[in-house]
Amino acid sequence: MSDATQDGPMLAADGRPLKRSLARALRAQKLRALMLIAPLLIFILVTFIAPIVDMLFRSVENQIVSETLPRTVVALDEWDPSDVPEDDVYAALALDFYAATERREHTRLGSRLNYETTGMSSLFRKTGRGVDDIGEIYTDQFVDLNERWEDPLFWLPLVSDSGWLSSRPAEGEDRPLSLFRIDAEFEASFPRAAEAYETFARTIQQTDGDDPAEEEPWHLVYAALYHDLMAIHESGAGAEGLGRFDGPVFVEALEAVPGFETQSYRAAFEDIDEDWLDLEVWGTIEAFSDPFTAGYFLSSVDLQLTPQGIEAQPEDQRLYLLLFWRTLFMSGVITISCILLGYPIAYLLSNLPTRTSNLLLILVLLPFWTSLLVRTSAWKVLLQQQGVINDILVWIGLVADDSRLALINNQTGTIIAMTHILLPFMILPMFSVMKTIPPSYVRAAKSLGATNWTAFWRVYFPQSIPGIGAGCILVFILAIGYYITPELVGGRTGTFISNRIAFHISSSLNWGLAAALGSILLAVVLVLYWLYDRIVGIDNVKLG
Amino acid sequence: MKIKSLMLLTTGAALATTGAMADGHMAGSMTLVSWGGAYQISQQRAYSEPYAEMHEGLEVIWDESSAEAVARLRAMNEAGNITWDLVDVVAADAMRLCDEGLAMEIDHDEVLAPAPDGTPASEDFGEFIVSDCFIPQIVYSTTFGYRNDVAEWNGAEPDSVCAVFDTETFPGQRSLERRPIANLEWALICDGVAIEDVYDTLETEEGLDRAFAMLDTIKDQTVWWSAGADTPQLLADGEVVIGSTYNGRLFSLIEEQGQPVNMLWDWQMFDLDGWIIPAGLPEDRLARTLDFVRFATDTQRLADQALYISYGPTRASSAPLVGNHADLGIAMAPHMPTDPANSENTFLFNYEWWADYRDDMDARFQAWLAQ
């Protein structure tokens, strides 16, 4: 046949190359498979992966500084850290602070920076209360000059873009006001005042839904206008260009400004709190002005970011490395005690007749059906110094009445309680693996002359290792992340890193630090998993 | 639309003032957040049960999440879905929530009922209104209880907070809260620092070292608690011989459970607890909440709460109305932290100071504990 001798790709019945046809069929199959698992995949992505990623992102996120003080951060670029910033930095800070207080974001920023430098929190709160007065001195003088300066409606036509002005809803019309736009011409003549007014108008619109036509501009707008007018005055440009802006009022102001009483922005901030002249305060703002920070990760390993670079925490504040180490160590101890206790039980269960072993298995599973809190509280009752176990020990004369053992509120308590709670996770995989080991192997070894011990150690035990591996990895990883039990029975020496994470999430609200600690914990688990795979081999793990 | 709802609102208000309750514009359920335990039960019995009786069909849901209120409200705010209507918090948390704009600012005289003699609410509550968002309910204190049957003490009885640090005269386990607040202050007072210098001393490195050195002397003999119920339980079990907790918990341990425990009022740490209204509630839920708050914080209701728990009402006009315990029939006034006999030595937290130093102190305290 001619087909057999044909050069080129083999063709399917419809004339397409067979290879492509096959790929298409496979693709369709894969797509079908994907569609079948799509609901689960989407569910996991939306409810599990995405929140975790979002939370982990907080460990490096630091946008709060540049978002709350955008102008200050830019103005600080030029700053020489050995001296107090120039007045224009303080002017930027004033405008940022006005807007931040209106949006009530300054305290949140204060708390954020307080993690780095003590006192920032109260400095920001105090400044938030006092910032409203900055620039008042100029407002008063403008109003003394002409009362029209006080009128919001006097300002509005001057500063707003004509397009925005005409889009304003008429009286009684129920239509939302679009976001304020500044007039280009006004902006060109009075850049500082334009920026201040625009910030004012947009902030009050966005935070409270207020209309700039009804609110007096911030004092800061007057201060900015003063500086603009002074600049015009000094450049000698005169009043020619001001005709469009309600001439007489502006001309009058232009003539009057050189005689105004003045106050620098820096002096205004100094009046609120002298700490604004403190280089450490500025150093902190500058050091944390990047939108991303390694600060939380550094804190998580007992280091800190200072304006001078990365330094170790003072000795009496180092905590986290100790806690990480303790968490790993205790999880290891708990895993080992689970193996020691669980192995004989699993062995017994797998060698008993099914009827009996099923009954006993229920006893293993029973704790699963009891609340974790109940089990932990039961240990509190049993283990305390006046508790059942100590009482029994005293009664049988093992310990003296005045030297009862401290079994709870310390490491011992955590290890005992968590071993009990995690034991089923060790027994079940071991049991299911041991169940599959044919008893004939051990019998064969014995018939060939092996002692009981040799038969167990050389024949039985190696076959049960996959069960131990599965149990270890389950128990160890569960133990690393536990926090309820250590919180209740751990006292001061038996708590885990997760207890600190929980503390930072719900009490201190330092979510960034909590996220960094969590990320490190996650990384540790992944590294251990990788090591485990290299040493034991994850293929050796069997759950049944 | 806007005018219509405005009209509805004013009609509602008019109806409310004339006494005909306009349930129409109020939500049919409300979620109140508190601390659980005996304290929440006292609120239920004094406030929400009588209120629910007056409003048929109203569903009152209690949530015991006050310990995490700030974190949860912040998260709700970020998610844009406020599910709580009224939250019970301590004064420091109320200040924080108010500063961040998570709690609603209120005009106390407008929202709260005046005293029976017509005194406006702001005067009746007086200095207890520590923040524009805070509606005070009770004054409580963190103080000490001790077992009165310890043989090793040879009949000695603690009469000052410094007994906690005196392991010679008063041997045995102690229990203290697992956080620096209050512990550092007590340590310094017992190390001989004058009460007015406590915070100035803590601010210096040497002063802080001094406080920790004092705590070092009892570090290993102390159970560090994190839940208010721990100390009463430990005292009842005989695990500890002296421990700090909230005075109401000790009251219930001593008077209701009859345990061999006595109170120690020396240098009790005063604190306030009250309501805040989350910012951004929809109109109908806000109307319901405001109506409830007005009812639950009037003079009689605040005095009623003291029938169930030994926390002092924050209204001056409520104090004379405090009667006998609802179930035990004993007079409650002598068990209040504000009673003159109990409040000879009282300590007021410096909220401002703690707001600044909280993070530093906590880091240092936890590191100290772990080492």
Interface residues (C-beta under 8 A of the other chain):
Chain A: R103 R104 T107 R108 N114 Y115 T118 G119 M120 S121 S122 R125 G128 D174 D316 Q317 R318 L319 L322 L323 R326 Q384 Q385 Q386 G387 N409 E487 G491 R492 T493 T495 R500 I505 S506 S507 S508 L509 N510
Chain B: M1 K2 A67 E68 V70 A71 R74 R96 D99 E100 G101 Q173 R178 F212 K219 V223 W224 S226 D237 G238 E239 E352 A355 D356 Y357 R358 D359 D360 D362 A363 R364 Q366 A367 W368 L369 A370 Q371
